[in-house]
Amino acid sequence: MEPETKQGDALRVGMVWGGIGGVVGFLVSLLGSLAGLVAAAFIGFSCGRRAAAAERGRRRGAVAGFVGGVMAAPVFVLGASAGAVAAARQIGSSAMARSLSDWMGMEVSAEQAWDLFLISVAFFALLQAAALIGASAAAGAWAERRGRL
């Protein structure tokens, strides 16, 4: 007997991998936003592959992977951004300002350093979401193609 499958399995896979990705994104982003970007690609790949398998026969692999990635991306991005902010709070805005002042060769205040950091977090959040969704769609297409050949 074949197990009964319902519509929206890719959504369910995306929600599960979003939760997993949020925790992983938080922990990895304590090391920095670039580490969160790498983690986004791995989470997206896993999510897309499983979403394509869950939707086999109903949706094309790339579409199922895309749907799963779109569901997982917001939670991952929130977790990764929270991890980056938590790490920056431990460092402190005055230490960030000193580092930026030394690196840029001009005086940077603590408020300016914090503003620059928040802008960089927002920028990396967009990159992480794009990487997760792109990797998820590509993995879904790859899983479908691999299943046919």
KALINQUI-V245071 format. One record per pair of residues at least 24 apart in sequence whose C-alpha atoms are under 6 Angstrom apart, sorted by sequence separation. I is the first residue (numbers start at 1). J is the second residue. If there is no record, write none. Layout:
# KALINQUI-V245071
[[I J] [I J]]
This chain:
# KALINQUI-V245071
[[17 47] [13 51] [10 51] [9 54] [77 125] [25 76] [29 80] [22 75] [26 79] [30 83] [10 64] [14 68] [18 72] [22 76] [25 79] [26 80] [29 83] [30 84] [14 69] [17 72] [21 76] [25 80] [29 84] [15 71] [73 129] [11 68] [14 71] [15 72] [18 75] [22 79] [26 83] [30 87] [10 68] [14 72] [18 76] [70 133] [69 133] [69 136] [66 136] [65 136] [66 137] [65 137] [62 137] [65 140] [62 140] [61 140] [62 141] [61 141] [61 144] [40 128] [44 132] [48 136] [52 140] [47 136] [48 137] [41 131] [45 135] [49 139] [37 128] [41 132] [44 135] [45 136] [48 139] [49 140] [40 132] [44 136] [48 140] [41 135] [45 139] [49 143]]
